[in-house]
Every structure is written in C-alpha cells, then in structure tokens.
C-alpha cells in the first residue's frame, strides 16, 4: 500500500482515486463494507481504490475532553484496509485549518484538488466540514455539481446491533471481547514490546510475557476491562503487523489485564502466560488476541492461592482450545 501523510504529498501522485472517508478506527465489519464498495467503484471509473483517514482523531482537536481511546493505530488501519483491496491511503493530519473548512471547501481542496477523486464512498451517517455542517445530502449535491460519483453505504447491523467503533469500545469496556470480535470481524488485539516484569511470576506464580504499557498509553489505545482472558499470542516483526505469516511463532495463552491487586500493584499491566512451549527465546514484540473472558481480576490472600487459581484458568483455556479445534471451519 502507498501511504501519504500530507495534502502536498497526495497532490503529486494520488489521482485518479475512488476514495472512502472516515476515521476507520478498528476497521470493523461496517468499514469493510465501505472498502468493498470503493474497490468496486474504483474498477468502474478506472481509478485507484483509496482511503482518507485522519490522525489525530478529529475529536482530539475539536473536543479533546471527549476524545475516544483508539482501537487501532494508523499503521494497523492501513494494513487492514490493504487486506480489503485499498491500494493507497492518505493519513491526513487533522488540524485547525482542516477543521475550519466548510463542506464545499473540504470537497474542493481535499477531494478534488489533492486526491483527484472520481468517486467518493461514505456511510449513511457521514458528516463533514466545519462544525459537521455537511451530511450525505450535501455530499450528493456536491458530487452532482463537480461530476464526482457518490456512493452511500447503509448502516451495517449484526444480530440487531449497528456496527460502530463506539459500540466496540463499549463492549471492550465491559469485558465482552466475544461480541466485540463479532462486530470487528476478528478478535480484538493489542500489541507492543515485551518488557521485563518484577520477576514475581517466575518466582512465585507462573512466568509471563509483559506488554510495554507506556507505549499503549501514549497512543491512547483501548484495552479490555480488567480481568482474565483466553487469548492467542503472536510474535510480531513490525508495528502494524496484523496478518499472520507462514512460520510465525504463535502460542495459546491466558492474559491478565489489571493492577495485580494480590501484590499491591498501582499501574495497569497486561501479562500473558503461554500454554505452549516458548522455544527459540522470548519474542521482542507480541500481538495478543482476546478470545473469551474467564473472570474478573481479584486479590488473593497469597501468591500460592493465586497460582492455584491461575492453573484453574489455564485448565479452562485448554478446554476452550480443545472445543474450538473440534469445530470444523466455516
């Protein structure tokens, strides 16, 4: 995928494009429908299937007190969109100038002049322009005026639930990673560098791989509610390495998200215990997929009692993996 980071870069070689617009946080099932439509429309109008997304999230600029925790980084978004057929993306810095453009100025300056858009694809709730002054009716009218095709994709509903990034965040906040995965179209995952812990697990309970939390906090990354989860862990090579590769090291695992109350912890940690042998040395970076919640995090009277509970958690995880392995694909 070709990635552009400014309008100046895009003006050189982005056109001609069929472009879908959005934050695409998480690149969930509804976003993937937008990708399918933009790929089809790009083929019909001899253009490159493209995406326009923003960093930082626009809410961080216009209403920072309401800015959401993010389900995915820009690199992860691009990797996921590429998998769905998008060939190029503009990660547009959202700043005061961009937020001041009215709907028609945004259409002309960004979509026409910089991106050379022949087609534009958005969801039916799309709003754009200063103070969100434009909606899909505005976009249709501008498309007719400037001879740009406009595709409007209806809201995607799964089992009665409209798919949205905010609903996925809500589910993660309650620990319901199973339903969050249904809306995402894949398990929710967090990734980062593996860092040394305090050594208590090796000495007193069970050894774990610990994710570097400062990087997750700096990226305002969403994580599931505190608790213990059945997970699958992958070794990552690079940031945004969201797709499995042949020969990639993979482990079944159990992961604790929380503050380690048994040991008086004060900082959020993500600790993963591998159910499979760790051969070839510890990985430098991992991606942890959350499959099912086991229980709440809780304080135990001693390390020995905590260790016994962890082994029970491991037993539940092993039973889960046996059951899922027995279910035929499709």
FENFENKA-V115352 format. One record per residue. RES is the residue in one letter. PSI is psi as a letter, one per 30 degrees, with the letter a starting at -180 (none if undefined). Layout:
BEGIN
res | psi
RES | PSI
RES | PSI
END
This chain:
BEGIN
res | psi
X | k
X | k
X | k
X | k
X | g
X | l
X | e
X | e
X | e
X | e
X | f
X | e
X | g
X | e
X | l
X | k
X | l
X | j
X | k
X | k
X | k
X | l
X | e
X | h
X | j
X | f
X | i
X | a
X | e
X | e
X | e
X | f
X | e
X | e
X | e
X | e
X | e
X | e
X | e
X | e
X | e
X | e
X | e
X | e
X | g
X | h
X | l
X | k
X | k
X | l
X | k
X | j
X | l
X | k
X | k
X | l
X | k
X | e
X | f
X | f
X | e
X | f
X | i
X | f
X | f
X | g
X | k
X | l
X | k
X | k
X | f
X | l
X | l
X | e
X | e
X | e
X | e
X | e
X | e
X | e
X | e
X | e
X | f
X | g
X | f
X | k
X | f
X | l
X | k
X | j
X | j
X | k
X | k
X | j
X | a
X | e
X | e
X | e
X | f
X | f
X | k
X | l
X | e
X | e
X | e
X | e
X | e
X | e
X | e
X | e
X | e
X | e
X | e
X | e
X | f
X | h
X | k
X | f
X | k
X | k
X | k
X | l
X | l
X | f
X | g
X | k
X | k
X | l
X | l
X | k
X | g
X | h
X | f
X | k
X | a
X | f
X | e
X | e
X | e
X | e
X | e
X | e
X | e
X | e
X | e
X | g
X | h
X | k
X | k
X | k
X | k
X | k
X | k
X | l
X | k
X | k
X | k
X | k
X | h
X | g
X | k
X | k
X | k
X | l
X | e
X | e
X | e
X | e
X | e
X | e
X | e
X | e
X | f
X | f
X | g
X | i
X | f
X | e
X | e
X | e
X | e
X | e
X | e
X | e
X | g
X | l
X | k
X | k
X | l
X | l
X | l
X | a
X | k
X | k
X | l
X | k
X | a
X | f
X | g
X | e
X | e
X | e
X | e
X | f
X | c
X | k
X | k
X | l
X | k
X | k
X | k
X | j
X | e
X | e
X | e
X | e
X | e
X | e
X | g
X | h
X | k
X | k
X | l
X | l
X | l
X | k
X | a
X | k
X | k
X | k
X | l
X | k
X | k
X | k
X | k
X | k
X | e
X | l
X | k
X | g
X | i
X | f
X | k
X | k
X | l
X | k
X | f
X | k
X | k
X | k
X | k
X | k
X | l
X | k
X | k
X | k
X | k
X | a
X | g
X | i
X | f
X | e
X | g
X | h
X | k
X | f
X | k
X | k
X | l
X | j
X | k
X | k
X | k
X | k
X | f
X | l
X | k
X | j
X | k
X | g
X | l
X | k
X | l
X | f
X | k
X | l
X | k
X | j
X | k
X | j
X | e
X | k
X | k
X | e
X | l
X | l
X | k
X | l
X | k
X | l
X | f
X | l
X | e
X | e
X | e
X | e
X | e
X | e
X | e
X | e
X | e
X | e
X | e
X | e
X | e
X | e
X | e
X | e
X | e
X | e
X | e
X | e
X | e
X | e
X | f
X | f
X | k
X | k
X | l
X | none
END
